[in-house]
Amino acid sequence: MYEVEILPRVYKALKRLPKQDVARIVEHMRRLAQTPRPPGCKKIHGREDVYRIRVGAYRILYRIRDAEHRVTVLNIGHRKEIYRHL
């Protein structure tokens, strides 16, 4: 089982999203502890150990550290804007 670490900017991003979307996103983040590479996850090209998963129109960007059994959620955002902040 992996430990899920959430960066402070993720909490700020969650506050700006609609509540029904926040519930779905939080559930997907919890599942990362059991399955850090769920079906449908994609590795981000040019970034080491960074993956993304889709949650409706939103994306969760996260880093997997297998040696430490840690998943760090880096950012959450709308699909049109999330990749600008990499």
N, C-alpha and C positions, 0 to 999 in steps of 0.2 A: 504494500500500500504506500502511496506517495503522499507527501505533505504538500498542501496547496497554499502557496503564499500569494497574497494579493497586494499589489503596489497601491500607494495612496491615490494616485491619479485614476485608478480604476474605480475607487469609491466615488470620486468626484464625477466621473463619467456616468456612473449608475444613477446618481441623483438627478441627472438631466434627462433620463429616459422615461418613457411611459411605464407605469407600474406593472401592467400586464407583461411587458417585455422584460422588465427587471426580474420578475419571478422565473421566467424561462431561462434567462442568462445565468442566474445564480444556480439554478438546478444543473445546468451544463458544467459550471465551474466545480460544483461538488462532485460530479461524476468523474472529473479528471483525476481525483485521488485514487479511484479504482482502475480506470482505464485512461492513461495519459495519451494514448494514440487511438481514439475511438474511430469507428468507420466514418469515412468522409473527411477526416482531418487532412490537411495539406501542409507540407513543409514549405516555408517561405524561402524562395531562391535568394541566394546571396547572404543569408543570415544563418549562422550556425545554431542548431538546436532550437530554432523558432518555428512554431507551428500555428495554424489557425483553424478554427472550427466555425461553421455557420450556425447562426441561431436566427432564423428568419432573415430580415434585412440587415442584421448586425453580425459583426465578426468579433471573436475573442482571439487575441494574439497571446501566445504563451511560450515559455521556454521550459524545456525538459532537461533536468540534470539527473540522468540515470544513476550515476555513482552515488549521489546524495539522496536519491529517492525523493526529489523535490520538483514540483511544478510551480513556476512563477508566472502569474497572470500579469502580462505587461501592459495591455491596453484593451479597451472595448470601444467600439464605435460603429457607426453606420458604414455599410459597405462602400459607399462613394467617398468617404473621408478617411477611413482608418489607415489606408496605406500611405497617406501623405505624411504621417507622423513617424515613419520608420527611420 
